[in-house]
């Protein structure tokens, strides 16, 4: 510590340098931390946002089969039970084998489901 104090011009200069560097590092860390907390809050808020399409009933316009083999027939209806990003939990009305998870992009191609991702509907 003595050698370091001599290099910067004495103990007072070492104290001032240490305090100045500590202040700059502390403020930089604080600003980064605040920005990180704000980003994290926004992510959590978006993740916990309610599905605005919940309980909405949509009509199938054209026959189609999703990637998991679930068949949709023109004229059939389904109700949105929940949504998370691009995955939509639906109930096929009149089908005993419910619920089903279907991608929003597929639903938009076969029905009157909105083309925008469900996560953007919040």
C-alpha positions as CSV (number, residue, x, y, z in Angstrom):
1,X,0.0,0.0,0.0
2,X,2.9,2.3,0.7
3,X,4.4,1.7,-2.7
4,X,1.0,2.4,-4.3
5,X,0.7,5.6,-2.3
6,X,4.1,6.8,-3.5
7,X,3.2,6.1,-7.1
8,X,0.1,8.3,-7.0
9,X,1.7,11.1,-5.0
10,X,1.1,10.3,-1.4
11,X,-1.6,8.9,0.9
12,X,-4.0,11.8,0.3
13,X,-3.8,11.3,-3.4
14,X,-4.3,7.6,-2.9
15,X,-7.4,8.3,-0.8
16,X,-8.8,10.7,-3.4
17,X,-8.1,8.3,-6.3
18,X,-9.7,5.4,-4.4
19,X,-12.8,7.4,-3.5
20,X,-13.1,8.7,-7.1
21,X,-12.7,5.3,-8.7
22,X,-15.1,3.8,-6.2
23,X,-17.7,6.5,-7.0
24,X,-17.4,6.0,-10.7
25,X,-17.6,2.2,-10.4
26,X,-20.5,2.4,-8.0
27,X,-22.6,4.8,-10.1
28,X,-21.9,2.8,-13.3
29,X,-23.0,-0.4,-11.5
30,X,-26.1,1.3,-10.1
31,X,-27.2,2.6,-13.5
32,X,-26.7,-0.8,-15.1
33,X,-28.5,-2.5,-12.2
34,X,-31.5,-0.1,-12.5
35,X,-31.7,-0.7,-16.3
36,X,-31.5,-4.4,-15.7
37,X,-34.3,-4.3,-13.0
38,X,-36.5,-2.3,-15.4
39,X,-36.0,-4.8,-18.2
40,X,-36.7,-7.7,-15.8
41,X,-39.9,-5.9,-14.5
42,X,-41.1,-5.5,-18.1
43,X,-40.5,-9.2,-18.9
44,X,-42.3,-10.3,-15.8
45,X,-45.2,-8.0,-16.4
46,X,-45.6,-9.2,-20.0
47,X,-45.3,-12.8,-18.9
48,X,-48.0,-12.5,-16.3
49,X,-50.3,-10.4,-18.5
50,X,-53.7,-11.9,-19.0
51,X,-54.6,-13.4,-22.3
52,X,-57.0,-10.9,-23.9
53,X,-58.3,-13.6,-26.2
54,X,-59.3,-15.8,-23.3
55,X,-62.9,-17.2,-23.6
56,X,-63.2,-15.9,-27.2
57,X,-64.8,-18.3,-29.6
58,X,-63.4,-18.5,-33.2
59,X,-64.8,-20.3,-36.3
60,X,-62.7,-22.5,-38.5
61,X,-62.9,-21.3,-42.1
62,X,-61.0,-24.1,-43.9
63,X,-60.1,-27.7,-43.1
64,X,-56.6,-28.2,-41.6
65,X,-54.4,-30.4,-39.5
66,X,-51.8,-29.0,-37.2
67,X,-48.3,-30.4,-36.7
68,X,-49.5,-32.8,-33.9
69,X,-52.3,-34.3,-36.0
70,X,-55.2,-32.4,-34.6
71,X,-57.8,-32.0,-37.3
72,X,-60.0,-28.9,-37.8
73,X,-63.0,-29.0,-40.0
74,X,-64.6,-25.9,-41.7
75,X,-67.5,-24.6,-39.6
76,X,-66.1,-26.0,-36.3
77,X,-65.7,-23.6,-33.4
78,X,-63.0,-23.4,-30.7
79,X,-62.7,-21.4,-27.5
80,X,-59.4,-19.9,-26.3
81,X,-58.7,-21.0,-22.8
82,X,-55.3,-19.3,-22.4
83,X,-52.3,-18.1,-24.4
84,X,-48.6,-17.8,-23.9
85,X,-46.4,-16.2,-26.6
86,X,-47.2,-18.3,-29.7
87,X,-48.9,-21.3,-27.9
88,X,-52.6,-21.1,-27.6
89,X,-54.6,-23.5,-25.3
90,X,-58.0,-24.2,-26.9
91,X,-61.1,-26.2,-26.4
92,X,-62.7,-27.6,-29.5
93,X,-66.4,-27.1,-28.9
94,X,-68.3,-30.4,-29.2
95,X,-65.1,-32.5,-28.8
96,X,-64.7,-34.7,-25.8
97,X,-60.9,-34.8,-26.1
98,X,-59.9,-31.3,-24.8
99,X,-57.9,-29.1,-24.3
100,X,-55.3,-28.8,-27.0
101,X,-52.2,-26.6,-27.5
102,X,-52.0,-25.1,-31.0
103,X,-49.6,-22.5,-32.4
104,X,-51.2,-19.1,-33.2
105,X,-49.8,-19.0,-36.7
106,X,-51.7,-22.2,-37.6
107,X,-54.9,-21.0,-36.1
108,X,-54.6,-17.7,-38.1
109,X,-54.3,-19.7,-41.3
110,X,-57.5,-21.9,-40.8
111,X,-59.8,-19.6,-38.8
112,X,-60.7,-16.0,-37.9
113,X,-58.0,-16.0,-35.2
114,X,-55.9,-12.7,-35.4
115,X,-52.7,-13.0,-37.3
116,X,-50.6,-11.2,-34.7
117,X,-48.9,-13.3,-32.0
118,X,-51.0,-13.7,-28.9
119,X,-48.2,-12.2,-26.9
120,X,-48.6,-9.0,-28.9
121,X,-52.3,-8.9,-28.0
122,X,-51.6,-8.0,-24.4
